Amino acid sequence: MTSTQPTTTPGSEKSIRRYTLLGVFLTIFLDLLGFGMFIPILPAVARSLEASDAQAAYLSTLFSLGTLISVMVLGRVSDKLGRRKILLATLILSVVAQSATALAMSLGSYAFLACIRFVAGVAAGNISVAQAAIADITPAHERSRSMVIVGVAFGAGFAVGPALGAALSTLFPNNPLEAIAVAAVALNLCNIIFLLTRFKETHRNFAPPELQSLIEAAGVNAPLAGEQRHAKAEFLALLSRPYFKTVLLIQFLQVFGFVGVETILPLALSDAYTLNQVEVYKAFMFLGGAVLLMNGFISRPLLRKLPESGVLHLGQSCLGLGILLIPWVAPNRDALYPALACLALGSALANPALSGLVSRLSPQDRQGMAIGLAQAVSAGARILGPAFMGILYQWLNGARSLYISGALLLVLVVVGMAGLARLPRACPQHEHIPNGDSR
């Protein structure tokens, strides 16, 4: 459709983009924050409901499965109904799921808890809608920079969520599940209020007049059949770029190993170290705080001096070593925190380095596609990792299962070093990468 409405001024365009990006960041961040807040406590809740250790880990798998299914559906639905409506609907669904999670213990039903975590995952699938909203109002040459906010929100939510959930649990030890649920609901309600008051519809068929010129300038149209074939060709071309498939494999295995460990870590701390629930929460607070500090004071300066591949190998080595140390030093509580610090350092180094590699190995005008593909790979790993580690934990009767995941991460270092051995130190998107190696 062609709009005859007056164009927006440069100042109003900047304000609209700012509020849109802020709304996207808050939506994704709070979704992942709400998920992460439950990580330290859900295994104990599942055990109290007479669930097995494997079933306790399945709660994370069900959340990620719901997210993956939802991501594949909601983007298309928002093309028909509008971005804002779908974002608000998913946030309301998230409020319902977080509220219902608090009822699980009083109802005494693991099946109810499992269903609610799946529903919470479905609500978190609004990431595809949020990305579409960014694309609606952002010109192609600026879109890649704007899409970075998705990765930042993901990383921040996963880092802060468990620590915040642990902190709330220590403040309300008599009923920590309800305290976390209330906090998650409050955060989502704030997000709903923000979307209602500041976030404008961005789809060209539903947007208010003041946004039409901004949307037309962005040049985003509904894809025709020919454009869909072109997108498929671009997708295949992206996969054929040198080193890109190697980086995706590394991404899958790293997320598979780390998320699986994070899911069963509350069980390992309780069983191998005989920590009570409050002490488990404090360990997660330490882990989350250490990741944030090391991100700011170690990983960023290191990434300025060393190539991403070198920082990635160092981070994955620390991840593997930290995971191996947790069962090895048990039940020595004094040695636990150095092991957790090693784990935190590995996460702080490996994650941004891996994200940087995904970005710089992709064409400048296909950053969004590359980020989306990496997230899809991570989503698959988040589904399989917790389930695999939960089964291992139950089969090996405890923390010894961490040796498997730690060894996987260390093998991954060797795979990464071999696969990325000839990767140039710096290869921005406009530089030529030799076509002779398409790993």
N, C-alpha and C positions, 0 to 999 in steps of 0.2 A: 504494500500500500504506500501511496505517496502522500506525505503530510504537507498541509498548507499552513501549519502552525508556525508562529515566529520561532526563530532559532534561539537557542540559549546563549547567554553571554559566557565568555571564557571563565569568569569567576563562578558562575552557577554550575558550569560543567565540572569544574574542579571540585566543587562542593558535593555534587551528586556522585561523582566517582569515589570521593573520599568516604562518604556514608555507605555506598554500596560495598566497597572493599572492607570497611569496618564491620558491616553486617555479615559479610561472608566469613571474615576472620572469627567473629564472635560465635557464629553458628557452628563452624567446624571445631573451634577450640573448646566450646562448652560441651559439644557432643563427646569429644574425646576425653575431656576432663571428667565428665560424668561417668564415662566408662572406666577410666583409670581409678577414680575414687573408690570403686567397689573391689578392685583387684586384691588389696590386702585382706579383706574380710570375707569375701564370698566362699573361699575354700572352707573356712571354719563354719560358716553358715550351712554349707552343703553337708559337712560332716554331722552337724547337729541335727540335720534332717535325715540322717542315716543313709546318706549317699556314699558311694565308694569314692576313692581318690580319683579314679578315672572320670567318674561322673562330675566331680568337683571341677576338673579341668575342662570338661565339655561345656561349661557355662560360657567360657571365653570363646570356644569354637562356635557355639550357637549365636552369640552376638555378632561375630565376624561373618558367619554365614548369612544372617539376616541383612547385614550391611551390603554384602556382595550382591545378593538378589535385588535389594532395593536400588542400589546404584544403577543396575542395568535397566530398571523400569522407570524410575522417577524422572530422569532427564527427558524422556519422551513424553511423559505425562505433562511435564511443565511446558513443553512446546504447545500443548493443546489448551492448558488451563492458566498458564502464567507462572512465573518463578515465585512471586511473593506468596501466592496462595499455597503453593506446595511447601515452601519453607515454613510458613506459619502452621500448616497442618502437621508437618513432621515434628515441629517443636512441641505442639500440643500433645502429639502421640508420645513424645519423649517424657513430658511431664507425667502423663498417665502411667508410663512404664516405670519411671523412677518412684512414683508414689506407690505403685503396686508392689515393687520390690521390697518395700518396708514391711509389707504384710506377710511375706513368705514365712517368717519364723512363727508368727501367731497362727497362721493357717497350718503350719507343719507339713508343707507339701513341697518336695523337691520338684515334682513335675510342674507345679505352678511357677516356681522360681525359674525353671528352665524355659518355659514358654514366655515369661515376661522378659528374660534376657534376650530372647530372639526378637521380640517386639521392639525392645530398646535398640537392637542392631538395625532393624528395619528403619527406625526413625533416624538413625545416624547415616543412612544412605543418602541423605540430602546433599552430600558433597557434590554429586554430579549436577544438581540444580544450582548450587552455589557457584560452581565453575562456569556454568552456562550464563549466569547473571554477570560474571566478570566479562565474559566474551561479548555479551550483548552491547556493552557501552565502551569497550576498549578497542581502539584501532589495532590492526594486526601487528604493527611494528612495536607496540607497547604491551601487547598481550602477555608475552613471556615474563616480563618483569612483574606484572600483576598476578600471574598464576603462582609466583613464588610464595605468595601469602598462604596458599593451601598447604604447602609443605611446612611452613613455619608454624601454622596452627596445629597441624598434626603432631609435630615434634614437641611443641610446648604442652599440648594436652596430655600426651603420654608421659612426659617428664614430671609435670606438676600434679597430675591426677592422683597417683598412688600416694605421694607425699601428703597432699591435702586430705585425702581420705584417712590416712594414718593419723594425722594431727587431730581430725575431728573425732576419731575413735578413742584417742587418749583423753579428750575433753569430756566425752560422754561414754565412759566404759560400761555403764549398765545397759545401754541400748545403742551401740554404735551404728547398727544398720539403719535405724530410723534417723539418726543424726545425719548420716551421709545422704540418705534419700531426701531429707528436708533441704539440705544444702544444694543438692543437685536440682531439685525442683525450683528453689529460689533463683538460682543462676539462670535456668531456662526461662522463668517468668520475666526476668529482667531482659533477656534477649527478645522475648515476644514483644514486650513494651517498646524496645528499641526499633524492631522491625515495623511495628504498627505506626510509630510516630516519625521515623526517619528514613526508612527504607522504601523506595518507590519501585513500582513494577518496572522491569527492564525489557520484557518481551515486547517486540515491536507491535504486536496485535493488541496488546492490553495496556501499554504504557501511557501515562498522561501526556498531554501535548508538549509540556516543557522538556520532555525527554526525547521526542521524536527526531529532532535534528541530530542529537548526540548518537542515537542508535543508527541513523542513516550514515553518519560519518564513520561509525565502526564497521559498517559494511557486512554485517552478519545477516544472512538470509537462510531460509529453510532450504536444506540441500535437495537438489533434484537428483534423479536417478544417475545421470552422468557424473554429478559431483560426488555421489556416494562411491561410484567406481573409482573416481580419482582419489578419494580419501583412502580406499582400500589399497590402491597402488602406493600411496604415500606411507601408509602403515607398513607395508612390506619393505619399502625402501628404507624406512627407519630401522627395521630389524636387521637389514643387510649391512648397515653401517659398521665399520671396523670397531671391534671390541664391545659393541653395544649389547649383544646377546650374552657375552661373558659377564658384563656388569649386572644384567638382569638375573642371571643365575646366582651371582654372588648375593644380590639383594634378596632373592628368595631364601637361600640357605641361611643368611644372617638373621633375617626376621623369623624364620622357622625355628632356629635355635634359641634366639634371645627371648622371643615372646613365650615360647613353651616353658623356658626356665622361669620367667617372671610369673607365669600363671601358677606353677607349683611351688614357687619359693616360699609362700606362707606355710605350706605343709612341711617343707624341708626344715625351715627354721624352728617350727614347733616340735617336729619329731627328732631331728638330729641334734639340736641344741637345747631342747626342752625349754624354749622360750615361751612365756605366757603370751596371751594375745596382745597385751599392751606393749610388751617388748618386741613383738613382731611388728607392730605399728611403728615403733621407734626406729627399727631397722629400715623400714621403707621410707621413713622421713629422711634418714641419713642418706639413703640411696638416691632419692629424688633431689635433695639439696646438693649432693655431691655432683650429680649430672649437670645441674644448672650452673654451679660454680665453675666446673671444669670446661663447660661449653664457652663461658665468657673469658676465662683467664688462661686456658691451655689450648683448646682446639682452634680457636680463631687465630691466635698468633702463630701456631704451628702450621696452619694451612697457608699462611702468607709466605712461609719460608720453605716449605716442602711441597712436593707434588701430591695431589689428592691420593694417588695410588699408594704412595709411601705411608701417608697418614692412615689410609684405610687398612693396610696390612698391620701397622702398629696397633690400631684400635681393635682389630679382630684378634690379634694375639693377646691383648689385654682381656678381651671378652672371654676367650677360651680359657686363659689362665685363671681369671676370676671365678668362672663357673667350676673349674676343676678344684680350686682351693676350697670352695664352700663345703663339699663333703669331706675333703681330705683333712681339714683342720678341725672338723667336728669331733667332739663337742666343746672344743676350746673357744669360749665366747670372746676372749681377748683377741684371738686371731680372726674372728668373724669379720670385724669391721675393716681391717686391711683387705680382706678378700672382696668385700662389698665395694671398697674404694677402687680396687682394680677393675671390677665390673663396671662401675660408674665411668671410670676413665675410658674404658673400651667403648662404651656407648657414646660418650661425648666426642670421641675421635672418629669412630667408624661411620656413624650416621650422617653427619654433615659432609664427610668426604665422599660417601657413596652418592648422596644427593647432588654434590658438585659434579661428580663424574657423569651421572645421568644427564645433567644439564649441558655440560660442555661437549659431550659426544653427540649431541642432537643439533640439528639445524636451528638457526635462530628463530625461524618462522614456524618451527614445529615443537616448541618447548612444551606447550600445553598437552600435545599428544604424547610426548615422551614421559612427562610427569604422570599423566593418566595411566599409561601402560605400566610404569613402575609401581603405581599405587595398586593396580589390579594384581600385579605379581605379589605385592606385599599382602594384599587381602587374602589371596590363596594361602600364603604362608601362615597368616594369622588364624585361618580355619584349621589347617592341618597340624601346626606346631603344638598348640595346647593339647589337642586330642592325642597326638603321638606321645608327648611327655607325660600326660596323665596315665596312659596305659603302661608306659615304662615304669613310672613311679609305683604303680600298684603291683606290677609284675616283679620288680626288683626289690620290693618291700622298703621303699624309702629313698633317701637322698643319694644313694649310690647311682641312681638313674642319671644324675647330673653329669657323671663321667662320660656318658654317651654324648650328651649335648656339647660338653666342653671339648671332647675329641673332635666332634663334627666341626666346631669353629676353628680348631687348630688345623684340621685338614683343609678347611676353606682358605686359610692363609696361604698354604702351598698352591692350591688351585688358583687363587688370585694372583700370586706372584708369577706363576707360569703363564696364565692367560693374559696378564697385563704387562708382561716383561718388556715389550717393545713400544708401549704407549708413550708418546712424547710427554715431556714434563708439562707443557701447556699447549693446548690445541683449541683455541677459541673457535666458535662456530664458523667464522669466516675464513679460518685457516684451512689449508688442505691436509686431509688425513690420507695417508697412502691407501690405495684400494687393494693392494696386494694381500692384505691381511683382513679377513672379514670374520674375525672370531666372535 
